[in-house]
Amino acid sequence: MDYYHAWFNLKSGVKDADFARDVARYMDHLKDKQLIESWKLARSKLGLSPADLGDFHLVMETRNMAQLDAAFNYVASRREPVEGDHFGVNSKVQNAKFGLYRDFPDSVRHEGEEKF
């Protein structure tokens, strides 16, 4: 699995529960299209998170890079209905940081012939 992470804060005046519903609509849309496998939205608890990462954390899981690329291409089309869902989330966040992780060790990993 590949894990696309987004850490961010909400813009001033954005209601957290409304935002969570917007994220659910957007992520469920991508999942229904089989462009992601699953997703999870989390919020720091008791302020226990690195300040530079923000208060919220969104994780999208994909089978592989091909599925993630298909999701990116779909969203990049800027066409409805995904455009409205994307705007409903993206327009409400600030200071976003992103990361891409994978399961480890990789399923294709072979040991014994490494040069480093």
Secondary structure as GFF3:
##gff-version 3
##sequence-region A 1 116
A	DSSP	beta_strand	2	10	.	.	.	ID=ss1
A	DSSP	alpha_helix	16	32	.	.	.	ID=ss2
A	DSSP	beta_strand	38	43	.	.	.	ID=ss3
A	DSSP	three_ten_helix	51	53	.	.	.	ID=ss4
A	DSSP	beta_strand	56	62	.	.	.	ID=ss5
A	DSSP	alpha_helix	65	76	.	.	.	ID=ss6
A	DSSP	alpha_helix	82	90	.	.	.	ID=ss7
A	DSSP	beta_strand	93	102	.	.	.	ID=ss8
###
